[in-house]
């Protein structure tokens, strides 16, 4: 296996082992494979510095999600809100009090419904949610 040695090692071996001072130690060699394993993480960290900066996410408006835990579309809306770092409160549409509130506000109890600053978004509409959060 190839090894890369420091210049001090070559100089010390040429002068002889007797000429080394007691406080000096011989540096260890680093194999090419070990060096590659050290370079790869450093390169990855450097590349992360050049990654595109994500757009400012979040929402300054109050966001309320009318949701049912069994609903796959509600799961998609929750994922959209999480992905965009939007803080929201959840109203469980399977409870009687929330259903009564939904009937009064919307006329039915279908989910998902998202209120962004008082504006209603029905269903899964990421573009509309982002637009309202600007």
C-alpha positions as CSV (number, residue, x, y, z in Angstrom):
1,X,0.0,0.0,0.0
2,X,1.3,3.4,-0.9
3,X,2.0,5.8,1.9
4,X,2.6,9.5,1.9
5,X,5.3,10.5,4.4
6,X,6.1,13.9,5.7
7,X,9.5,15.5,4.8
8,X,10.7,15.2,8.4
9,X,10.4,11.4,8.2
10,X,12.7,11.2,5.2
11,X,15.1,13.6,6.8
12,X,15.1,11.7,10.0
13,X,15.7,8.4,8.3
14,X,18.6,9.9,6.3
15,X,20.3,11.3,9.4
16,X,19.8,8.0,11.3
17,X,17.5,7.2,14.2
18,X,20.2,8.1,16.7
19,X,20.1,11.8,15.7
20,X,16.5,12.3,16.7
21,X,15.9,14.3,19.9
22,X,13.9,12.6,22.6
23,X,11.0,15.2,22.4
24,X,10.7,14.8,18.6
25,X,8.4,12.0,17.4
26,X,8.2,10.6,13.9
27,X,5.0,11.6,12.1
28,X,2.7,8.8,11.1
29,X,2.1,8.1,7.4
30,X,-1.4,8.6,6.0
31,X,-2.5,6.0,3.4
32,X,-4.1,7.3,0.2
33,X,-7.3,5.6,1.1
34,X,-7.4,7.3,4.5
35,X,-6.6,10.6,2.9
36,X,-9.5,10.2,0.4
37,X,-11.8,9.5,3.3
38,X,-10.7,12.7,4.9
39,X,-11.1,14.8,1.7
40,X,-14.6,13.6,0.8
41,X,-16.4,15.1,3.8
42,X,-14.5,18.3,3.5
43,X,-15.5,18.6,-0.1
44,X,-19.1,17.9,0.8
45,X,-19.1,20.6,3.4
46,X,-17.6,23.1,0.9
47,X,-20.3,22.2,-1.6
48,X,-23.0,22.8,0.9
49,X,-21.8,26.4,1.2
50,X,-22.6,26.9,-2.5
51,X,-26.1,25.3,-2.2
52,X,-29.0,27.6,-3.1
53,X,-30.4,29.4,-0.2
54,X,-34.1,28.5,0.2
55,X,-36.6,31.3,-0.1
56,X,-37.8,32.8,3.1
57,X,-40.5,30.5,4.4
58,X,-43.1,30.9,7.1
59,X,-46.3,32.9,7.4
60,X,-46.9,36.0,9.4
61,X,-50.7,35.4,9.2
62,X,-52.7,33.1,11.4
63,X,-53.1,29.7,9.8
64,X,-55.8,27.2,10.9
65,X,-56.2,23.7,9.4
66,X,-59.6,21.9,9.7
67,X,-58.4,18.3,9.6
68,X,-59.3,14.7,10.1
69,X,-56.5,12.2,11.0
70,X,-57.8,9.6,8.6
71,X,-57.8,12.0,5.6
72,X,-54.9,11.5,3.1
73,X,-55.5,15.0,1.7
74,X,-55.2,16.5,5.2
75,X,-51.8,14.7,5.5
76,X,-50.7,16.4,2.2
77,X,-51.7,19.8,3.5
78,X,-49.9,19.2,6.8
79,X,-46.8,18.2,4.8
80,X,-47.0,21.4,2.7
81,X,-47.3,23.5,5.9
82,X,-44.3,21.7,7.5
83,X,-42.2,21.9,4.3
84,X,-42.7,25.6,4.1
85,X,-42.1,26.2,7.9
86,X,-45.6,27.6,8.3
87,X,-46.9,27.5,11.9
88,X,-50.5,26.5,12.2
89,X,-53.2,25.3,14.6
90,X,-55.3,22.2,13.9
91,X,-59.0,21.9,14.4
92,X,-60.1,18.2,14.6
93,X,-63.1,18.0,12.2
94,X,-64.2,14.7,13.8
95,X,-65.4,16.3,17.0
96,X,-68.9,17.6,17.4
97,X,-68.0,21.2,18.4
98,X,-65.7,21.7,15.4
99,X,-68.3,20.1,13.1
100,X,-70.9,22.6,14.4
101,X,-68.4,25.5,13.8
102,X,-67.7,24.2,10.2
103,X,-71.4,23.9,9.4
104,X,-71.9,27.5,10.6
105,X,-68.8,28.9,8.7
106,X,-68.7,26.8,5.5
107,X,-72.1,25.1,5.2
108,X,-70.6,21.5,5.4
109,X,-67.9,19.5,7.1
110,X,-65.6,18.5,4.3
111,X,-61.8,18.5,4.9
112,X,-59.1,19.7,4.4
113,X,-59.9,23.4,4.8
114,X,-57.2,25.9,5.6
115,X,-57.8,29.4,6.8
116,X,-54.8,31.7,6.0
117,X,-55.4,35.1,7.6
118,X,-59.1,34.5,7.4
119,X,-59.0,33.5,3.7
120,X,-60.3,30.0,2.9
121,X,-58.3,27.5,0.9
122,X,-60.2,24.3,0.2
123,X,-58.4,21.1,-0.6
124,X,-54.7,20.7,-1.4
125,X,-53.4,23.9,-3.0
126,X,-49.8,24.6,-2.1
127,X,-49.5,27.6,-4.6
128,X,-52.5,29.3,-3.0
129,X,-51.2,28.8,0.5
130,X,-47.8,30.2,-0.4
131,X,-49.5,33.1,-2.2
132,X,-51.6,34.0,0.9
133,X,-48.6,33.7,3.2
134,X,-46.6,36.4,1.3
